[in-house]
Amino acid sequence: MKKLLVAACFLLAACGDNKRASETRGWSDSYTFRVIPDVVPPRALEPIHFRVVVQDKKTGQPIETGEGRMFANSKDGASTNDGFTKEKEVGTYSAKLFFPVTGDWAMALQFRREKDPHLPLERIDWIQAVVDPSPPGK
């Protein structure tokens, strides 16, 4: 039921005509995530850069020191993944994914506050549509 609620929140976040329509929002036990691709919707056969803004769920403070990864699988068995790179903005991380095929992808990210293997990785999941690459000349 919890995963269904999270999926519904992602679908609602993807609707609308405002700037937030280009980002996916998610919540784990400890964190709030905003996932922002540089191309909306992401296109196949192009490297897509994702910015991930991570905040403490209770305080709203950005998580300055953490580690994580983003990964995805298609129904055809294709997969892609990348570890997070810390960005200049506090609480912002990035990952670059390459989608070799179009369609709906099962996306996920894992994150923990410190680079401490004793802290659990918290995970969120969503479905991401990946479209045909732009035609030549565009």
Buried (B, 14 or more C-beta within 10 A) or exposed (E): EEEEEBBEBBEEBBEEEEEBEBBBBBBBEBBBBBBBBBBEEBBBEBBBBBBBBBBBBEEEEBBEEBBBBBBBBBEEEBBBEBEBEBEEEBBBBBBEBBBEEBBEBBBBBBBBBEEEEEBEEBEBBBBBEBBEBEEEEE
